[in-house]
Amino acid sequence: MTQEYLIGELSVRLEELQAATTREEVRAVTRLRQQVEAGSPAGLASAARRALALADLLCWESLSLGDVPAFARQAKVSADLRQFGVCARLLREGY
């Protein structure tokens, strides 16, 4: 896979996370997405870890608020983000 492809794919997954986020944290997702798009390929692994941590936080917040539909959307995006990260070798299998 080319580095540009990886940047684009990670950006798409962050866009999906943005769409599944209805609270203030959308700004954090937007900033991370902008960093991925403007950054170097060397920073992709770090960005993927931050994206997954952010998705995890969003899922827990949705659960704590009892917002099951938001949790379901965020969990789906989170799972896709993790799978992409592992397949692209940006994340370790056990992460």
C-alpha positions as CSV (number, residue, x, y, z in Angstrom):
1,M,0.0,0.0,0.0
2,T,1.3,3.5,-0.8
3,Q,1.6,6.0,2.0
4,E,-0.9,8.3,0.3
5,Y,-3.4,5.5,0.3
6,L,-2.9,4.9,4.0
7,I,-3.3,8.6,4.7
8,G,-6.5,8.7,2.7
9,E,-7.9,5.5,4.3
10,L,-7.2,6.8,7.9
11,S,-8.8,10.1,7.0
12,V,-11.9,8.3,5.7
13,R,-12.2,6.4,9.0
14,L,-11.8,9.6,11.0
15,E,-14.5,11.2,8.8
16,E,-16.8,8.3,9.8
17,L,-15.9,8.9,13.4
18,Q,-16.7,12.6,13.0
19,A,-20.1,11.7,11.6
20,A,-20.8,9.4,14.6
21,T,-19.9,12.0,17.1
22,T,-22.5,14.4,18.2
23,R,-20.8,16.1,21.2
24,E,-18.0,18.5,21.7
25,E,-15.4,15.8,21.0
26,V,-16.0,16.3,17.3
27,R,-13.4,19.1,17.4
28,A,-10.8,16.6,18.6
29,V,-11.6,14.2,15.8
30,T,-11.6,17.1,13.3
31,R,-8.1,18.2,14.5
32,L,-6.7,14.7,14.3
33,R,-8.1,14.3,10.8
34,Q,-6.5,17.5,9.7
35,Q,-3.2,16.4,11.2
36,V,-3.4,13.1,9.3
37,E,-4.1,14.8,6.0
38,A,-1.4,17.4,6.4
39,G,1.2,15.3,8.2
40,S,3.8,12.9,7.1
41,P,3.4,9.1,6.6
42,A,5.8,8.6,9.5
43,G,3.1,9.9,11.9
44,L,0.4,7.5,10.8
45,A,0.9,4.9,13.5
46,S,0.8,7.5,16.2
47,A,-2.4,9.0,14.6
48,A,-4.0,5.6,14.4
49,R,-3.4,5.0,18.1
50,R,-4.8,8.4,19.0
51,A,-7.8,7.8,16.8
52,L,-8.5,4.5,18.4
53,A,-8.1,6.0,21.9
54,L,-10.5,8.8,21.0
55,A,-13.0,6.3,19.5
56,D,-12.8,4.3,22.8
57,L,-13.4,7.5,24.8
58,L,-16.4,8.4,22.7
59,C,-17.9,4.9,23.1
60,W,-17.6,5.1,26.9
61,E,-19.1,8.5,27.0
62,S,-22.1,7.4,24.9
63,L,-22.6,4.4,27.2
64,S,-22.4,6.6,30.3
65,L,-25.1,8.8,28.8
66,G,-27.2,5.9,27.9
67,D,-27.0,6.8,24.2
68,V,-27.2,3.3,22.7
69,P,-27.6,4.4,19.1
70,A,-24.5,6.7,19.3
71,F,-22.6,3.9,21.0
72,A,-23.5,1.4,18.2
73,R,-22.4,3.8,15.5
74,Q,-19.1,4.6,17.3
75,A,-18.4,1.0,18.1
76,K,-18.8,0.1,14.5
77,V,-16.4,2.8,13.4
78,S,-14.0,1.9,16.1
79,A,-13.9,-1.7,15.1
80,D,-13.3,-0.7,11.4
81,L,-10.6,1.7,12.5
82,R,-8.8,-1.0,14.5
83,Q,-9.0,-3.6,11.7
84,F,-7.6,-1.1,9.2
85,G,-4.8,-0.1,11.6
86,V,-3.8,-3.8,12.1
87,C,-4.1,-4.7,8.4
88,A,-2.0,-1.6,7.5
89,R,0.5,-2.5,10.2
90,L,-0.1,0.8,11.9
91,L,-1.3,-1.0,15.1
92,R,-0.3,-4.3,16.7
93,E,-2.7,-7.2,16.7
94,G,-3.3,-7.0,20.4
95,Y,-3.9,-3.3,20.6
